[in-house]
């Protein structure tokens, strides 16, 4: 008789943990492959196709479409896209961190009310909210009249169709996306650590900066990604409240697709935008992995 233990009668051995993780992750992997990876590769491929004389995709392969991105007008649009997205992200984080902190520290009754106020904009159509801002910022709109009455702006000042109006509406639009992940991280934070830092002599600002912020860094990183990446691809907001002098890359992609019917050129711009998003993400993941391996290396040494 063998000395190996037998499984109890009527039971089966549990599958390995790795197999369970693979089975759980497989639906998400298939979903991302079919709806993200494959379409992205198709867009990359179209960027190297010639444009058809009838509009659309021509036969063969060419680098001419990629060379056309050297158009002198594109550097200004690319720079405007980058700085508007970066400033939008920075302002959203600056506003969302104290908001998440206050919501997490509020009493349960007030916490539910504050969260409701953050979520309420999602109950209204995105386009309706953008057009509402267009009405507010209109030269004859209520906001302009109030500012002129208070002598804060000159009657000739234009609040609409400039980069400032685009920045204002983008911050308003993406701020809830920054508040929610930061609040989720702050809710799990042990605020006794802040109190301990205060007891050890740290000021409120020092405790907030040195204890609270590092403790919610994952929530902050999530907020940065969910704000910066959609901001890079914005085209409805610049189109409605920005005008021709506040175009972003998304506007050019939409123009090349729906107006010019130049799909290879639109794909080339989309390829550039995708690489601009993926490059910092890959760099951040690599840096995070290197920091995670550093303690192991030091311990082994």
C-alpha positions in Angstrom: 0.0 0.0 0.0 1.2 3.5 -0.8 2.0 5.9 2.0 0.6 8.9 0.0 -2.5 10.5 1.6 -5.7 10.2 -0.3 -8.3 12.8 -0.8 -11.5 12.2 1.3 -14.1 10.2 -0.5 -16.6 12.3 -2.5 -14.3 15.3 -2.8 -12.0 16.6 -5.5 -8.6 18.2 -5.2 -8.8 22.0 -5.5 -7.2 23.5 -8.7 -3.9 25.3 -8.3 -4.1 29.0 -7.3 -2.4 30.1 -10.6 -5.1 28.3 -12.6 -7.9 29.9 -10.6 -6.3 33.4 -11.2 -6.0 32.7 -14.9 -9.6 31.5 -15.2 -10.8 34.6 -13.4 -8.7 37.0 -15.5 -9.5 35.3 -18.8 -12.8 37.1 -19.5 -11.2 40.5 -18.9 -8.2 39.6 -21.0 -10.5 38.6 -23.9 -12.5 41.7 -23.5 -9.5 44.0 -23.6 -7.9 42.1 -26.5 -11.1 42.3 -28.7 -12.2 45.8 -27.8 -8.8 47.5 -27.2 -5.7 45.8 -28.5 -7.1 44.7 -31.8 -8.7 48.1 -32.7 -5.5 49.8 -31.6 -3.4 47.6 -33.9 -5.9 48.3 -36.8 -5.6 52.0 -36.2 -1.8 51.7 -36.2 -1.9 49.8 -39.5 -4.2 52.3 -41.2 -1.7 55.1 -40.3 0.7 53.5 -42.8 -1.9 53.3 -45.6 -2.4 55.9 -48.4 -5.5 57.9 -48.6 -8.0 57.1 -51.3 -9.0 59.7 -53.9 -12.6 59.1 -53.0 -12.0 59.4 -49.3 -11.1 56.4 -47.1 -8.2 53.9 -47.2 -6.2 53.3 -50.3 -4.2 50.2 -51.3 -0.6 49.6 -50.5 1.6 51.0 -47.8 3.3 54.3 -47.4 5.2 56.5 -44.9 3.8 59.7 -46.4 1.0 59.9 -43.9 3.4 59.8 -40.9 5.6 62.4 -42.6 2.5 64.7 -42.9 2.5 65.1 -39.1 5.5 67.5 -39.6 2.9 70.1 -40.7 4.0 73.4 -39.1 0.5 73.8 -37.5 0.7 70.7 -35.5 3.4 71.7 -32.9 1.1 74.5 -31.6 -1.9 72.1 -31.4 0.2 69.4 -29.7 1.6 71.9 -27.2 -1.9 73.3 -26.4 -3.2 69.7 -25.9 -0.4 68.8 -23.5 -0.4 71.9 -21.4 -4.2 72.1 -21.1 -4.3 68.4 -20.1 -1.5 68.8 -17.6 -2.9 72.0 -16.0 -6.4 70.4 -15.9 -4.9 67.3 -14.2 -2.9 69.5 -11.7 -5.9 71.7 -10.8 -8.2 68.7 -10.4 -5.7 67.0 -8.0 -5.2 70.2 -6.0 -9.0 70.5 -5.6 -9.7 66.8 -5.2 -7.2 66.0 -2.4 -8.7 68.4 0.2 -12.2 67.5 -1.0 -11.5 63.8 -0.5 -10.0 64.5 2.9 -12.9 66.5 4.1 -15.5 63.9 2.8 -13.6 61.1 4.5 -13.4 63.0 7.8 -17.1 64.1 7.7 -19.8 62.5 9.8 -21.6 59.6 8.0 -24.7 61.7 7.4 -22.8 64.6 5.9 -20.5 62.2 4.1 -23.4 60.7 2.1 -24.7 64.2 1.2 -21.2 65.4 0.1 -20.8 62.2 -2.1 -24.2 62.8 -3.6 -23.2 66.4 -4.5 -20.1 65.0 -6.3 -22.1 62.4 -8.2 -25.0 64.6 -9.2 -23.3 66.0 -12.4 -23.3 62.4 -13.7 -27.1 62.4 -13.7 -27.1 65.1 -16.4 -26.1 64.6 -20.0 -22.5 65.5 -20.7 -23.5 67.6 -23.7 -26.1 69.5 -21.8 -23.6 70.4 -19.1 -21.1 71.7 -21.8 -23.8 73.8 -23.5 -24.9 75.1 -20.1 -21.3 76.4 -19.7 -21.5 78.0 -23.2 -24.6 79.9 -22.1 -23.0 81.0 -18.9 -19.8 82.2 -20.6 -21.6 83.8 -23.5 -20.8 87.5 -24.1 -24.4 88.3 -23.1 -24.6 85.6 -20.5 -25.3 86.1 -16.7 -21.7 85.4 -15.6 -20.3 88.1 -17.9 -22.9 90.6 -16.7 -22.1 89.9 -13.0 -18.4 90.3 -13.6 -18.8 93.5 -15.5 -21.2 94.9 -12.8 -18.5 94.1 -10.1 -15.8 95.7 -12.3 -13.8 92.5 -12.4 -13.6 92.3 -16.2 -13.8 94.9 -19.0 -17.0 94.9 -21.1 -14.8 94.0 -24.1 -13.4 90.9 -22.4 -14.4 87.6 -24.0 -15.0 84.7 -21.7 -15.8 82.2 -24.5 -13.8 80.7 -27.4 -10.4 80.8 -25.8 -8.1 78.4 -24.0 -9.2 79.7 -20.6 -12.8 78.7 -21.2 -11.6 75.2 -22.3 -9.5 74.8 -19.1 -12.4 75.9 -16.9 -14.9 73.5 -18.4 -12.4 70.6 -18.5 -11.6 71.1 -14.8 -15.4 71.2 -14.0 -15.9 68.0 -16.1 -13.1 65.9 -14.8 -13.1 67.0 -11.1 -15.5 64.3 -10.0 -13.3 61.6 -11.6 -10.4 62.9 -9.4 -12.4 63.2 -6.2 -13.9 59.7 -6.2 -10.6 57.6 -6.3 -9.0 60.0 -3.8 -12.0 59.7 -1.4 -11.9 55.9 -1.8 -8.3 55.9 -0.7 -8.8 58.4 2.1 -11.7 56.4 3.5 -9.4 53.5 4.1 -6.6 55.7 5.6 -6.0 55.4 9.3 -6.3 59.0 10.5 -4.8 58.1 13.8 -1.4 58.4 12.0 -2.1 62.1 11.4 -3.0 62.5 15.0 0.2 60.7 16.0 2.2 63.1 13.8 0.5 66.1 15.4 1.3 64.7 18.9 5.0 64.3 17.9 5.1 68.0 17.0 4.3 68.2 13.3 2.1 71.0 12.2 -1.3 70.3 10.5 0.2 71.1 7.1 3.3 68.9 7.7 1.2 66.0 8.9 -1.1 66.4 5.9 1.8 66.5 3.5 4.1 63.9 5.0 1.6 61.4 6.4 -1.7 61.7 4.7 -0.6 62.2 1.1 1.9 59.3 1.0 -0.9 57.1 2.5 -3.3 57.8 -0.3 -0.7 57.8 -3.2 -2.4 55.0 -5.0 -5.7 57.0 -5.1 -3.8 60.1 -6.3 -2.1 58.1 -9.1 -5.4 56.7 -10.1 -6.9 60.2 -10.2 -4.0 61.5 -12.3 -4.6 58.7 -14.9 -8.3 59.0 -15.1 -8.1 62.8 -15.6 -5.0 63.2 -17.7 -5.7 60.5 -20.3 -9.3 61.6 -21.2 -8.2 65.2 -21.1 -5.6 64.4 -23.8 -8.4 63.1 -26.1 -11.0 65.8 -25.4 -12.6 67.3 -28.5 -16.2 68.1 -27.6 -15.3 70.7 -25.0 -12.8 72.6 -27.2 -15.2 72.3 -30.1 -18.2 73.9 -28.1 -16.5 76.5 -25.9 -13.0 76.8 -27.4 -13.4 77.7 -31.1 -10.7 77.6 -33.7 -8.0 79.1 -31.5 -8.3 76.5 -28.9 -8.2 73.3 -31.0 -6.7 70.1 -29.5 -5.5 66.9 -31.1 -9.0 65.4 -30.7 -10.5 68.1 -32.8 -8.1 67.4 -35.6 -8.8 63.7 -35.4 -12.5 64.3 -35.7 -12.0 66.8 -38.5 -9.8 64.4 -40.5 -12.4 61.6 -39.9 -15.8 63.2 -40.5 -15.0 66.3 -42.6 -11.9 65.5 -44.7 -12.5 61.7 -44.8 -8.8 61.2 -44.5 -8.8 58.1 -42.3 -5.0 57.4 -42.6 -4.2 60.9 -41.4 -6.7 60.6 -38.5 -5.1 57.2 -37.7 -1.7 58.8 -37.7 -2.8 61.4 -35.2 -4.5 58.8 -33.1 -1.3 56.7 -33.1 0.7 59.7 -31.9 -1.9 60.4 -29.2 -1.9 56.7 -28.1 1.9 56.6 -27.8 1.8 59.9 -25.9 -0.5 58.2 -23.4 1.3 54.8 -23.2 4.8 56.1 -22.9 4.5 57.8 -19.5 2.3 55.0 -18.2 4.9 52.4 -19.2 7.7 54.6 -17.7 5.7 55.0 -14.4 5.0 51.2 -14.2 8.7 50.5 -14.8 9.8 53.0 -12.1 7.3 51.5 -9.7 8.5 48.0 -10.4 12.1 49.1 -9.9 11.2 50.7 -6.5 9.4 47.5 -5.5 12.5 45.4 -6.3 15.0 47.7 -4.6 14.3 46.6 -1.0 14.6 42.9 -2.1 18.0 43.7 -3.7 19.2 45.5 -0.6 18.1 42.7 1.6 19.8 40.1 -0.5 23.0 42.2 -0.4 
